[in-house]
Amino acid sequence: MTPTELSAKLSIGPEPTADDLADLAAAGFRSVINNRTDREAELRLGSDEMALAVEAQGMGYAHIPVVGKNPLERDAQAFEDALEEMPGPIYAYCKTGGRSAALWALASVVDADIDALITNCAAAGHDISGLKAKLDMRREMLLDEEDDD
């Protein structure tokens, strides 16, 4: 398994095995975000077992389960909070990395150009262009909130 870097702090990919977790820790990753639900097919480890396996490697762990390819606002906010709070670099995963890529883009809309986020995810093998309107809307919402403060 080779993590795909989306930013200096975040790489994505598929669900890691126990051996992959050891490799991630050895490569310097300090945290793992699990975006799979516990009801998915072909799940290697449930969230509780994954938490134990990640913590055994000395890394931090967050479980932000996302259903489908269109994350909810609460999922994007939880992912944004995890990116801010967890030590990096962080490895985020789902079945293929696509949901993690979408969450990263949604979490990054204030600090990055939306077209660049879409291009970066496409270069990583994940087409999130269908989320452009949602990315634009989230950016406007977050910028409006900053103006109100």
N, CA, C and O atoms as a GROMACS GRO file, in nm:
protein
  596
    1MET      N    1   0.084  -0.117   0.000
    1MET     CA    2   0.000   0.000   0.000
    1MET      C    3   0.089   0.125   0.000
    1MET      O    4   0.181   0.137   0.081
    2THR      N    5   0.061   0.215  -0.091
    2THR     CA    6   0.136   0.341  -0.099
    2THR      C    7   0.038   0.455  -0.077
    2THR      O    8  -0.053   0.474  -0.158
    3PRO      N    9   0.055   0.533   0.030
    3PRO     CA   10  -0.034   0.647   0.054
    3PRO      C   11  -0.020   0.751  -0.058
    3PRO      O   12   0.088   0.772  -0.112
    4THR      N   13  -0.130   0.816  -0.091
    4THR     CA   14  -0.132   0.922  -0.190
    4THR      C   15  -0.141   1.055  -0.117
    4THR      O   16  -0.239   1.081  -0.047
    5GLU      N   17  -0.040   1.139  -0.133
    5GLU     CA   18  -0.035   1.266  -0.062
    5GLU      C   19  -0.127   1.368  -0.128
    5GLU      O   20  -0.120   1.392  -0.248
    6LEU      N   21  -0.215   1.429  -0.046
    6LEU     CA   22  -0.300   1.539  -0.093
    6LEU      C   23  -0.248   1.673  -0.043
    6LEU      O   24  -0.269   1.776  -0.108
    7SER      N   25  -0.182   1.671   0.071
    7SER     CA   26  -0.122   1.792   0.128
    7SER      C   27  -0.005   1.750   0.216
    7SER      O   28   0.019   1.630   0.236
    8ALA      N   29   0.067   1.846   0.267
    8ALA     CA   30   0.180   1.814   0.354
    8ALA      C   31   0.135   1.739   0.478
    8ALA      O   32   0.213   1.663   0.536
    9LYS      N   33   0.011   1.759   0.520
    9LYS     CA   34  -0.038   1.695   0.642
    9LYS      C   35  -0.120   1.570   0.617
    9LYS      O   36  -0.137   1.489   0.709
   10LEU      N   37  -0.173   1.551   0.496
   10LEU     CA   38  -0.268   1.442   0.473
   10LEU      C   39  -0.236   1.359   0.350
   10LEU      O   40  -0.210   1.412   0.242
   11SER      N   41  -0.238   1.228   0.370
   11SER     CA   42  -0.233   1.131   0.261
   11SER      C   43  -0.354   1.040   0.275
   11SER      O   44  -0.407   1.023   0.384
   12ILE      N   45  -0.396   0.983   0.164
   12ILE     CA   46  -0.515   0.898   0.163
   12ILE      C   47  -0.484   0.765   0.097
   12ILE      O   48  -0.379   0.746   0.036
   13GLY      N   49  -0.580   0.674   0.110
   13GLY     CA   50  -0.569   0.545   0.043
   13GLY      C   51  -0.673   0.448   0.094
   13GLY      O   52  -0.769   0.488   0.160
   14PRO      N   53  -0.654   0.321   0.061
   14PRO     CA   54  -0.749   0.219   0.104
   14PRO      C   55  -0.724   0.178   0.249
   14PRO      O   56  -0.625   0.218   0.311
   15GLU      N   57  -0.815   0.097   0.301
   15GLU     CA   58  -0.803   0.048   0.439
   15GLU      C   59  -0.671  -0.027   0.458
   15GLU      O   60  -0.640  -0.118   0.380
   16PRO      N   61  -0.595   0.010   0.559
   16PRO     CA   62  -0.467  -0.058   0.582
   16PRO      C   63  -0.484  -0.191   0.656
   16PRO      O   64  -0.579  -0.210   0.732
   17THR      N   65  -0.390  -0.280   0.633
   17THR     CA   66  -0.380  -0.402   0.712
   17THR      C   67  -0.297  -0.372   0.835
   17THR      O   68  -0.246  -0.261   0.849
   18ALA      N   69  -0.284  -0.468   0.925
   18ALA     CA   70  -0.198  -0.450   1.042
   18ALA      C   71  -0.054  -0.423   1.000
   18ALA      O   72   0.014  -0.339   1.060
   19ASP      N   73  -0.006  -0.493   0.897
   19ASP     CA   74   0.130  -0.469   0.847
   19ASP      C   75   0.142  -0.328   0.788
   19ASP      O   76   0.243  -0.261   0.807
   20ASP      N   77   0.038  -0.285   0.717
   20ASP     CA   78   0.038  -0.150   0.661
   20ASP      C   79   0.046  -0.045   0.772
   20ASP      O   80   0.115   0.056   0.756
   21LEU      N   81  -0.022  -0.067   0.882
   21LEU     CA   82  -0.017   0.028   0.994
   21LEU      C   83   0.125   0.041   1.048
   21LEU      O   84   0.170   0.151   1.080
   22ALA      N   85   0.193  -0.072   1.058
   22ALA     CA   86   0.333  -0.068   1.104
   22ALA      C   87   0.419   0.010   1.004
   22ALA      O   88   0.506   0.087   1.044
   23ASP      N   89   0.393  -0.010   0.875
   23ASP     CA   90   0.467   0.065   0.772
   23ASP      C   91   0.436   0.214   0.778
   23ASP      O   92   0.526   0.296   0.763
   24LEU      N   93   0.309   0.249   0.802
   24LEU     CA   94   0.272   0.389   0.813
   24LEU      C   95   0.343   0.454   0.932
   24LEU      O   96   0.396   0.565   0.921
   25ALA      N   97   0.343   0.385   1.045
   25ALA     CA   98   0.411   0.438   1.164
   25ALA      C   99   0.561   0.454   1.137
   25ALA      O  100   0.620   0.555   1.174
   26ALA      N  101   0.620   0.355   1.072
   26ALA     CA  102   0.764   0.361   1.041
   26ALA      C  103   0.794   0.475   0.943
   26ALA      O  104   0.903   0.532   0.946
   27ALA      N  105   0.698   0.509   0.857
   27ALA     CA  106   0.716   0.616   0.760
   27ALA      C  107   0.693   0.755   0.822
   27ALA      O  108   0.710   0.857   0.756
   28GLY      N  109   0.653   0.756   0.949
   28GLY     CA  110   0.638   0.884   1.018
   28GLY      C  111   0.495   0.933   1.035
   28GLY      O  112   0.474   1.041   1.090
   29PHE      N  113   0.397   0.856   0.989
   29PHE     CA  114   0.258   0.898   1.010
   29PHE      C  115   0.229   0.894   1.160
   29PHE      O  116   0.272   0.803   1.231
   30ARG      N  117   0.155   0.995   1.205
   30ARG     CA  118   0.128   1.007   1.348
   30ARG      C  119  -0.020   0.987   1.382
   30ARG      O  120  -0.055   0.972   1.499
   31SER      N  121  -0.107   0.987   1.280
   31SER     CA  122  -0.250   0.973   1.303
   31SER      C  123  -0.316   0.902   1.186
   31SER      O  124  -0.265   0.902   1.074
   32VAL      N  125  -0.432   0.842   1.215
   32VAL     CA  126  -0.511   0.772   1.114
   32VAL      C  127  -0.657   0.814   1.130
   32VAL      O  128  -0.710   0.818   1.242
   33ILE      N  129  -0.723   0.845   1.018
   33ILE     CA  130  -0.865   0.874   1.016
   33ILE      C  131  -0.935   0.767   0.934
   33ILE      O  132  -0.900   0.745   0.818
   34ASN      N  133  -1.031   0.700   0.994
   34ASN     CA  134  -1.109   0.594   0.931
   34ASN      C  135  -1.241   0.653   0.884
   34ASN      O  136  -1.320   0.700   0.965
   35ASN      N  137  -1.266   0.651   0.752
   35ASN     CA  138  -1.391   0.702   0.697
   35ASN      C  139  -1.486   0.591   0.653
   35ASN      O  140  -1.584   0.618   0.583
   36ARG      N  141  -1.459   0.467   0.692
   36ARG     CA  142  -1.548   0.356   0.659
   36ARG      C  143  -1.651   0.338   0.770
   36ARG      O  144  -1.625   0.367   0.886
   37THR      N  145  -1.769   0.290   0.731
   37THR     CA  146  -1.869   0.254   0.830
   37THR      C  147  -1.844   0.110   0.872
   37THR      O  148  -1.776   0.035   0.801
   38ASP      N  149  -1.897   0.072   0.985
   38ASP     CA  150  -1.877  -0.066   1.032
   38ASP      C  151  -1.967  -0.166   0.961
   38ASP      O  152  -1.960  -0.286   0.989
   39ARG      N  153  -2.051  -0.119   0.870
   39ARG     CA  154  -2.144  -0.209   0.799
   39ARG      C  155  -2.101  -0.237   0.656
   39ARG      O  156  -2.174  -0.302   0.582
   40GLU      N  157  -1.986  -0.189   0.616
   40GLU     CA  158  -1.943  -0.207   0.477
   40GLU      C  159  -1.896  -0.349   0.450
   40GLU      O  160  -1.844  -0.418   0.537
   41ALA      N  161  -1.916  -0.390   0.324
   41ALA     CA  162  -1.864  -0.520   0.280
   41ALA      C  163  -1.712  -0.512   0.271
   41ALA      O  164  -1.656  -0.404   0.255
   42GLU      N  165  -1.649  -0.625   0.282
   42GLU     CA  166  -1.503  -0.637   0.268
   42GLU      C  167  -1.426  -0.553   0.370
   42GLU      O  168  -1.316  -0.506   0.341
   43LEU      N  169  -1.484  -0.534   0.486
   43LEU     CA  170  -1.420  -0.459   0.593
   43LEU      C  171  -1.319  -0.551   0.663
   43LEU      O  172  -1.354  -0.661   0.708
   44ARG      N  173  -1.194  -0.506   0.672
   44ARG     CA  174  -1.092  -0.588   0.737
   44ARG      C  175  -1.108  -0.585   0.888
   44ARG      O  176  -1.111  -0.689   0.954
   45LEU      N  177  -1.119  -0.465   0.942
   45LEU     CA  178  -1.135  -0.447   1.086
   45LEU      C  179  -1.246  -0.346   1.112
   45LEU      O  180  -1.256  -0.245   1.042
   46GLY      N  181  -1.329  -0.373   1.211
   46GLY     CA  182  -1.427  -0.275   1.252
   46GLY      C  183  -1.357  -0.158   1.318
   46GLY      O  184  -1.237  -0.164   1.345
   47SER      N  185  -1.430  -0.051   1.344
   47SER     CA  186  -1.368   0.071   1.397
   47SER      C  187  -1.302   0.048   1.534
   47SER      O  188  -1.196   0.104   1.560
   48ASP      N  189  -1.362  -0.034   1.620
   48ASP     CA  190  -1.302  -0.059   1.751
   48ASP      C  191  -1.171  -0.136   1.738
   48ASP      O  192  -1.073  -0.105   1.806
   49GLU      N  193  -1.170  -0.237   1.652
   49GLU     CA  194  -1.047  -0.315   1.631
   49GLU      C  195  -0.939  -0.230   1.564
   49GLU      O  196  -0.821  -0.241   1.598
   50MET      N  197  -0.980  -0.144   1.470
   50MET     CA  198  -0.884  -0.058   1.403
   50MET      C  199  -0.825   0.041   1.503
   50MET      O  200  -0.705   0.068   1.500
   51ALA      N  201  -0.908   0.095   1.590
   51ALA     CA  202  -0.857   0.189   1.692
   51ALA      C  203  -0.748   0.124   1.775
   51ALA      O  204  -0.645   0.185   1.801
   52LEU      N  205  -0.770   0.000   1.817
   52LEU     CA  206  -0.670  -0.072   1.896
   52LEU      C  207  -0.542  -0.096   1.816
   52LEU      O  208  -0.432  -0.079   1.868
   53ALA      N  209  -0.557  -0.135   1.690
   53ALA     CA  210  -0.441  -0.163   1.606
   53ALA      C  211  -0.360  -0.036   1.579
   53ALA      O  212  -0.237  -0.039   1.579
   54VAL      N  213  -0.429   0.075   1.555
   54VAL     CA  214  -0.361   0.203   1.531
   54VAL      C  215  -0.290   0.250   1.658
   54VAL      O  216  -0.174   0.291   1.653
   55GLU      N  217  -0.360   0.243   1.769
   55GLU     CA  218  -0.301   0.287   1.895
   55GLU      C  219  -0.183   0.200   1.936
   55GLU      O  220  -0.089   0.248   1.999
   56ALA      N  221  -0.186   0.072   1.900
   56ALA     CA  222  -0.072  -0.018   1.928
   56ALA      C  223   0.053   0.028   1.854
   56ALA      O  224   0.164  -0.004   1.895
   57GLN      N  225   0.035   0.101   1.744
   57GLN     CA  226   0.148   0.154   1.667
   57GLN      C  227   0.189   0.293   1.717
   57GLN      O  228   0.280   0.354   1.662
   58GLY      N  229   0.121   0.342   1.820
   58GLY     CA  230   0.155   0.472   1.876
   58GLY      C  231   0.100   0.591   1.800
   58GLY      O  232   0.148   0.703   1.815
   59MET      N  233  -0.002   0.567   1.719
   59MET     CA  234  -0.061   0.674   1.640
   59MET      C  235  -0.198   0.712   1.696
   59MET      O  236  -0.262   0.631   1.764
   60GLY      N  237  -0.242   0.835   1.668
   60GLY     CA  238  -0.375   0.879   1.704
   60GLY      C  239  -0.478   0.823   1.607
   60GLY      O  240  -0.444   0.785   1.495
   61TYR      N  241  -0.604   0.819   1.650
   61TYR     CA  242  -0.709   0.758   1.568
   61TYR      C  243  -0.838   0.838   1.579
   61TYR      O  244  -0.875   0.883   1.688
   62ALA      N  245  -0.906   0.855   1.467
   62ALA     CA  246  -1.041   0.912   1.464
   62ALA      C  247  -1.126   0.831   1.368
   62ALA      O  248  -1.080   0.790   1.261
   63HIS      N  249  -1.251   0.808   1.406
   63HIS     CA  250  -1.346   0.738   1.320
   63HIS      C  251  -1.454   0.836   1.279
   63HIS      O  252  -1.533   0.882   1.362
   64ILE      N  253  -1.455   0.869   1.149
   64ILE     CA  254  -1.555   0.960   1.093
   64ILE      C  255  -1.621   0.885   0.978
   64ILE      O  256  -1.585   0.904   0.862
   65PRO      N  257  -1.718   0.799   1.009
   65PRO     CA  258  -1.780   0.716   0.905
   65PRO      C  259  -1.866   0.798   0.810
   65PRO      O  260  -1.945   0.883   0.852
   66VAL      N  261  -1.850   0.772   0.680
   66VAL     CA  262  -1.924   0.842   0.577
   66VAL      C  263  -1.993   0.740   0.488
   66VAL      O  264  -1.931   0.644   0.441
   67VAL      N  265  -2.122   0.760   0.467
   67VAL     CA  266  -2.200   0.674   0.379
   67VAL      C  267  -2.211   0.743   0.244
   67VAL      O  268  -2.254   0.858   0.236
   68GLY      N  269  -2.174   0.675   0.138
   68GLY     CA  270  -2.188   0.729   0.003
   68GLY      C  271  -2.077   0.827  -0.033
   68GLY      O  272  -1.983   0.847   0.043
   69LYS      N  273  -2.092   0.886  -0.151
   69LYS     CA  274  -1.988   0.974  -0.206
   69LYS      C  275  -2.017   1.122  -0.186
   69LYS      O  276  -1.945   1.207  -0.238
   70ASN      N  277  -2.120   1.153  -0.110
   70ASN     CA  278  -2.158   1.291  -0.088
   70ASN      C  279  -2.163   1.317   0.062
   70ASN      O  280  -2.270   1.308   0.123
   71PRO      N  281  -2.048   1.348   0.123
   71PRO     CA  282  -2.043   1.366   0.268
   71PRO      C  283  -2.136   1.477   0.317
   71PRO      O  284  -2.159   1.577   0.249
   72LEU      N  285  -2.189   1.455   0.436
   72LEU     CA  286  -2.274   1.556   0.499
   72LEU      C  287  -2.187   1.666   0.560
   72LEU      O  288  -2.067   1.648   0.579
   73GLU      N  289  -2.248   1.779   0.592
   73GLU     CA  290  -2.175   1.890   0.653
   73GLU      C  291  -2.110   1.846   0.784
   73GLU      O  292  -1.996   1.883   0.813
   74ARG      N  293  -2.182   1.768   0.864
   74ARG     CA  294  -2.124   1.725   0.993
   74ARG      C  295  -1.999   1.640   0.970
   74ARG      O  296  -1.905   1.646   1.050
   75ASP      N  297  -1.997   1.560   0.863
   75ASP     CA  298  -1.879   1.480   0.830
   75ASP      C  299  -1.762   1.570   0.792
   75ASP      O  300  -1.649   1.550   0.837
   76ALA      N  301  -1.789   1.670   0.708
   76ALA     CA  302  -1.685   1.764   0.665
   76ALA      C  303  -1.630   1.841   0.784
   76ALA      O  304  -1.509   1.862   0.794
   77GLN      N  305  -1.718   1.884   0.875
   77GLN     CA  306  -1.673   1.958   0.992
   77GLN      C  307  -1.591   1.869   1.084
   77GLN      O  308  -1.489   1.913   1.138
   78ALA      N  309  -1.633   1.744   1.103
   78ALA     CA  310  -1.557   1.652   1.188
   78ALA      C  311  -1.419   1.626   1.128
   78ALA      O  312  -1.320   1.617   1.201
   79PHE      N  313  -1.412   1.612   0.995
   79PHE     CA  314  -1.285   1.589   0.928
   79PHE      C  315  -1.196   1.712   0.941
   79PHE      O  316  -1.076   1.700   0.969
   80GLU      N  317  -1.253   1.830   0.922
   80GLU     CA  318  -1.177   1.954   0.938
   80GLU      C  319  -1.121   1.965   1.080
   80GLU      O  320  -1.004   2.000   1.099
   81ASP      N  321  -1.204   1.934   1.179
   81ASP     CA  322  -1.159   1.939   1.319
   81ASP      C  323  -1.046   1.840   1.343
   81ASP      O  324  -0.948   1.872   1.410
   82ALA      N  325  -1.059   1.719   1.287
   82ALA     CA  326  -0.954   1.618   1.304
   82ALA      C  327  -0.823   1.664   1.240
   82ALA      O  328  -0.716   1.645   1.298
   83LEU      N  329  -0.831   1.726   1.123
   83LEU     CA  330  -0.710   1.776   1.058
   83LEU      C  331  -0.640   1.882   1.143
   83LEU      O  332  -0.518   1.889   1.148
   84GLU      N  333  -0.720   1.964   1.209
   84GLU     CA  334  -0.663   2.070   1.293
   84GLU      C  335  -0.606   2.016   1.423
   84GLU      O  336  -0.503   2.064   1.471
   85GLU      N  337  -0.672   1.916   1.481
   85GLU     CA  338  -0.638   1.871   1.615
   85GLU      C  339  -0.538   1.755   1.620
   85GLU      O  340  -0.460   1.744   1.715
   86MET      N  341  -0.539   1.669   1.521
   86MET     CA  342  -0.454   1.549   1.525
   86MET      C  343  -0.313   1.582   1.476
   86MET      O  344  -0.296   1.664   1.386
   87PRO      N  345  -0.213   1.518   1.534
   87PRO     CA  346  -0.078   1.539   1.484
   87PRO      C  347  -0.059   1.477   1.346
   87PRO      O  348  -0.112   1.370   1.317
   88GLY      N  349   0.016   1.546   1.263
   88GLY     CA  350   0.040   1.496   1.129
   88GLY      C  351   0.182   1.446   1.115
   88GLY      O  352   0.265   1.469   1.203
   89PRO      N  353   0.208   1.380   1.008
   89PRO     CA  354   0.115   1.357   0.897
   89PRO      C  355   0.007   1.256   0.934
   89PRO      O  356   0.024   1.171   1.022
   90ILE      N  357  -0.106   1.269   0.863
   90ILE     CA  358  -0.225   1.187   0.886
   90ILE      C  359  -0.250   1.101   0.764
   90ILE      O  360  -0.236   1.146   0.650
   91TYR      N  361  -0.289   0.976   0.787
   91TYR     CA  362  -0.335   0.886   0.680
   91TYR      C  363  -0.485   0.869   0.698
   91TYR      O  364  -0.530   0.820   0.801
   92ALA      N  365  -0.564   0.909   0.597
   92ALA     CA  366  -0.709   0.891   0.600
   92ALA      C  367  -0.747   0.785   0.497
   92ALA      O  368  -0.690   0.779   0.389
   93TYR      N  369  -0.844   0.703   0.534
   93TYR     CA  370  -0.881   0.595   0.442
   93TYR      C  371  -1.031   0.567   0.444
   93TYR      O  372  -1.102   0.599   0.539
   94CYS      N  373  -1.073   0.506   0.335
   94CYS     CA  374  -1.204   0.444   0.321
   94CYS      C  375  -1.178   0.319   0.236
   94CYS      O  376  -1.070   0.261   0.248
   95LYS      N  377  -1.269   0.278   0.154
   95LYS     CA  378  -1.243   0.159   0.073
   95LYS      C  379  -1.135   0.186  -0.032
   95LYS      O  380  -1.045   0.104  -0.051
   96THR      N  381  -1.145   0.302  -0.100
   96THR     CA  382  -1.048   0.335  -0.205
   96THR      C  383  -0.970   0.464  -0.179
   96THR      O  384  -0.866   0.488  -0.240
   97GLY      N  385  -1.022   0.547  -0.088
   97GLY     CA  386  -0.965   0.679  -0.063
   97GLY      C  387  -1.052   0.791  -0.116
   97GLY      O  388  -1.024   0.908  -0.088
   98GLY      N  389  -1.156   0.758  -0.191
   98GLY     CA  390  -1.241   0.860  -0.253
   98GLY      C  391  -1.318   0.945  -0.153
   98GLY      O  392  -1.322   1.067  -0.167
   99ARG      N  393  -1.378   0.883  -0.054
   99ARG     CA  394  -1.451   0.961   0.048
   99ARG      C  395  -1.355   1.049   0.126
   99ARG      O  396  -1.388   1.163   0.160
  100SER      N  397  -1.237   0.995   0.155
  100SER     CA  398  -1.137   1.074   0.228
  100SER      C  399  -1.092   1.194   0.146
  100SER      O  400  -1.070   1.302   0.201
  101ALA      N  401  -1.077   1.175   0.015
  101ALA     CA  402  -1.040   1.286  -0.073
  101ALA      C  403  -1.149   1.393  -0.072
  101ALA      O  404  -1.120   1.512  -0.064
  102ALA      N  405  -1.274   1.351  -0.082
  102ALA     CA  406  -1.386   1.446  -0.082
  102ALA      C  407  -1.391   1.523   0.050
  102ALA      O  408  -1.414   1.644   0.050
  103LEU      N  409  -1.371   1.454   0.160
  103LEU     CA  410  -1.372   1.521   0.291
  103LEU      C  411  -1.258   1.622   0.302
  103LEU      O  412  -1.277   1.731   0.355
  104TRP      N  413  -1.140   1.585   0.253
  104TRP     CA  414  -1.026   1.677   0.255
  104TRP      C  415  -1.058   1.803   0.176
  104TRP      O  416  -1.030   1.914   0.221
  105ALA      N  417  -1.116   1.786   0.058
  105ALA     CA  418  -1.150   1.902  -0.025
  105ALA      C  419  -1.252   1.990   0.047
  105ALA      O  420  -1.238   2.112   0.049
  106LEU      N  421  -1.355   1.930   0.105
  106LEU     CA  422  -1.456   2.006   0.177
  106LEU      C  423  -1.395   2.078   0.297
  106LEU      O  424  -1.434   2.190   0.329
  107ALA      N  425  -1.300   2.015   0.363
  107ALA     CA  426  -1.235   2.076   0.479
  107ALA      C  427  -1.138   2.186   0.440
  107ALA      O  428  -1.098   2.266   0.524
  108SER      N  429  -1.099   2.191   0.314
  108SER     CA  430  -0.994   2.283   0.268
  108SER      C  431  -1.045   2.401   0.188
  108SER      O  432  -0.965   2.478   0.135
  109VAL      N  433  -1.176   2.417   0.176
  109VAL     CA  434  -1.231   2.518   0.083
  109VAL      C  435  -1.196   2.662   0.117
  109VAL      O  436  -1.192   2.746   0.028
  110VAL      N  437  -1.172   2.692   0.243
  110VAL     CA  438  -1.141   2.831   0.279
  110VAL      C  439  -0.996   2.865   0.243
  110VAL      O  440  -0.967   2.978   0.205
  111ASP      N  441  -0.908   2.769   0.255
  111ASP     CA  442  -0.765   2.794   0.237
  111ASP      C  443  -0.711   2.763   0.099
  111ASP      O  444  -0.593   2.789   0.072
  112ALA      N  445  -0.792   2.707   0.010
  112ALA     CA  446  -0.742   2.666  -0.122
  112ALA      C  447  -0.846   2.697  -0.230
  112ALA      O  448  -0.965   2.708  -0.204
  113ASP      N  449  -0.797   2.710  -0.352
  113ASP     CA  450  -0.882   2.729  -0.468
  113ASP      C  451  -0.961   2.601  -0.496
  113ASP      O  452  -0.904   2.492  -0.498
  114ILE      N  453  -1.090   2.613  -0.516
  114ILE     CA  454  -1.175   2.495  -0.533
  114ILE      C  455  -1.138   2.415  -0.658
  114ILE      O  456  -1.135   2.292  -0.653
  115ASP      N  457  -1.110   2.483  -0.768
  115ASP     CA  458  -1.070   2.410  -0.889
  115ASP      C  459  -0.939   2.335  -0.865
  115ASP      O  460  -0.920   2.225  -0.917
  116ALA      N  461  -0.849   2.394  -0.788
  116ALA     CA  462  -0.723   2.326  -0.756
  116ALA      C  463  -0.747   2.204  -0.668
  116ALA      O  464  -0.681   2.102  -0.684
  117LEU      N  465  -0.843   2.213  -0.576
  117LEU     CA  466  -0.877   2.097  -0.492
  117LEU      C  467  -0.930   1.983  -0.578
  117LEU      O  468  -0.892   1.867  -0.561
  118ILE      N  469  -1.019   2.017  -0.672
  118ILE     CA  470  -1.077   1.916  -0.761
  118ILE      C  471  -0.967   1.854  -0.847
  118ILE      O  472  -0.964   1.732  -0.866
  119THR      N  473  -0.877   1.936  -0.899
  119THR     CA  474  -0.766   1.886  -0.981
  119THR      C  475  -0.673   1.798  -0.900
  119THR      O  476  -0.629   1.693  -0.948
  120ASN      N  477  -0.642   1.838  -0.778
  120ASN     CA  478  -0.554   1.760  -0.692
  120ASN      C  479  -0.614   1.623  -0.662
  120ASN      O  480  -0.545   1.522  -0.666
  121CYS      N  481  -0.745   1.620  -0.633
  121CYS     CA  482  -0.811   1.491  -0.607
  121CYS      C  483  -0.814   1.405  -0.733
  121CYS      O  484  -0.794   1.284  -0.725
  122ALA      N  485  -0.838   1.466  -0.850
  122ALA     CA  486  -0.837   1.391  -0.976
  122ALA      C  487  -0.700   1.331  -1.002
  122ALA      O  488  -0.689   1.217  -1.047
  123ALA      N  489  -0.595   1.409  -0.973
  123ALA     CA  490  -0.458   1.358  -0.992
  123ALA      C  491  -0.430   1.241  -0.899
  123ALA      O  492  -0.345   1.157  -0.929
  124ALA      N  493  -0.501   1.236  -0.786
  124ALA     CA  494  -0.486   1.125  -0.692
  124ALA      C  495  -0.577   1.008  -0.727
  124ALA      O  496  -0.579   0.907  -0.657
  125GLY      N  497  -0.654   1.023  -0.837
  125GLY     CA  498  -0.739   0.914  -0.883
  125GLY      C  499  -0.883   0.920  -0.835
  125GLY      O  500  -0.955   0.820  -0.842
  126HIS      N  501  -0.926   1.037  -0.784
  126HIS     CA  502  -1.061   1.048  -0.729
  126HIS      C  503  -1.131   1.171  -0.788
  126HIS      O  504  -1.092   1.284  -0.762
  127ASP      N  505  -1.235   1.145  -0.868
  127ASP     CA  506  -1.311   1.251  -0.933
  127ASP      C  507  -1.416   1.305  -0.836
  127ASP      O  508  -1.515   1.238  -0.807
  128ILE      N  509  -1.394   1.424  -0.785
  128ILE     CA  510  -1.490   1.487  -0.696
  128ILE      C  511  -1.558   1.607  -0.764
  128ILE      O  512  -1.619   1.690  -0.696
  129SER      N  513  -1.548   1.615  -0.894
  129SER     CA  514  -1.604   1.729  -0.967
  129SER      C  515  -1.755   1.742  -0.944
  129SER      O  516  -1.809   1.853  -0.953
  130GLY      N  517  -1.822   1.634  -0.914
  130GLY     CA  518  -1.965   1.638  -0.886
  130GLY      C  519  -1.998   1.712  -0.756
  130GLY      O  520  -2.114   1.744  -0.731
  131LEU      N  521  -1.897   1.739  -0.675
  131LEU     CA  522  -1.916   1.811  -0.550
  131LEU      C  523  -1.886   1.961  -0.562
  131LEU      O  524  -1.886   2.032  -0.462
  132LYS      N  525  -1.861   2.009  -0.684
  132LYS     CA  526  -1.820   2.150  -0.701
  132LYS      C  527  -1.920   2.247  -0.639
  132LYS      O  528  -1.880   2.339  -0.568
  133ALA      N  529  -2.050   2.229  -0.664
  133ALA     CA  530  -2.150   2.319  -0.608
  133ALA      C  531  -2.147   2.314  -0.455
  133ALA      O  532  -2.161   2.417  -0.389
  134LYS      N  533  -2.130   2.196  -0.401
  134LYS     CA  534  -2.123   2.181  -0.255
  134LYS      C  535  -1.997   2.246  -0.200
  134LYS      O  536  -2.002   2.309  -0.094
  135LEU      N  537  -1.886   2.233  -0.269
  135LEU     CA  538  -1.762   2.298  -0.228
  135LEU      C  539  -1.779   2.450  -0.229
  135LEU      O  540  -1.739   2.518  -0.134
  136ASP      N  541  -1.838   2.503  -0.335
  136ASP     CA  542  -1.863   2.647  -0.344
  136ASP      C  543  -1.954   2.694  -0.230
  136ASP      O  544  -1.927   2.796  -0.167
  137MET      N  545  -2.060   2.619  -0.205
  137MET     CA  546  -2.157   2.656  -0.102
  137MET      C  547  -2.091   2.653   0.037
  137MET      O  548  -2.114   2.742   0.118
  138ARG      N  549  -2.010   2.551   0.063
  138ARG     CA  550  -1.944   2.542   0.194
  138ARG      C  551  -1.845   2.656   0.212
  138ARG      O  552  -1.834   2.714   0.320
  139ARG      N  553  -1.774   2.689   0.106
  139ARG     CA  554  -1.679   2.801   0.114
  139ARG      C  555  -1.752   2.930   0.150
  139ARG      O  556  -1.709   3.002   0.240
  140GLU      N  557  -1.862   2.958   0.080
  140GLU     CA  558  -1.940   3.079   0.108
  140GLU      C  559  -1.990   3.079   0.252
  140GLU      O  560  -1.982   3.182   0.320
  141MET      N  561  -2.043   2.966   0.298
  141MET     CA  562  -2.096   2.956   0.434
  141MET      C  563  -1.986   2.984   0.537
  141MET      O  564  -2.007   3.062   0.630
  142LEU      N  565  -1.869   2.922   0.520
  142LEU     CA  566  -1.761   2.940   0.616
  142LEU      C  567  -1.706   3.083   0.613
  142LEU      O  568  -1.673   3.138   0.718
  143LEU      N  569  -1.695   3.142   0.495
  143LEU     CA  570  -1.648   3.280   0.487
  143LEU      C  571  -1.749   3.377   0.548
  143LEU      O  572  -1.710   3.475   0.611
  144ASP      N  573  -1.878   3.350   0.529
  144ASP     CA  574  -1.981   3.433   0.592
  144ASP      C  575  -1.972   3.424   0.744
  144ASP      O  576  -1.988   3.524   0.814
  145GLU      N  577  -1.948   3.304   0.796
  145GLU     CA  578  -1.933   3.285   0.941
  145GLU      C  579  -1.813   3.363   0.994
  145GLU      O  580  -1.819   3.421   1.103
  146GLU      N  581  -1.703   3.364   0.917
  146GLU     CA  582  -1.585   3.440   0.959
  146GLU      C  583  -1.616   3.589   0.961
  146GLU      O  584  -1.570   3.659   1.051
  147ASP      N  585  -1.692   3.638   0.864
  147ASP     CA  586  -1.729   3.780   0.859
  147ASP      C  587  -1.818   3.820   0.976
  147ASP      O  588  -1.812   3.933   1.024
  148ASP      N  589  -1.901   3.726   1.022
  148ASP     CA  590  -1.992   3.754   1.135
  148ASP      C  591  -1.918   3.761   1.268
  148ASP      O  592  -1.968   3.820   1.364
  149ASP      N  593  -1.799   3.702   1.274
  149ASP     CA  594  -1.724   3.701   1.401
  149ASP      C  595  -1.652   3.826   1.422
  149ASP      O  596  -1.584   3.842   1.524
   0.00000   0.00000   0.00000
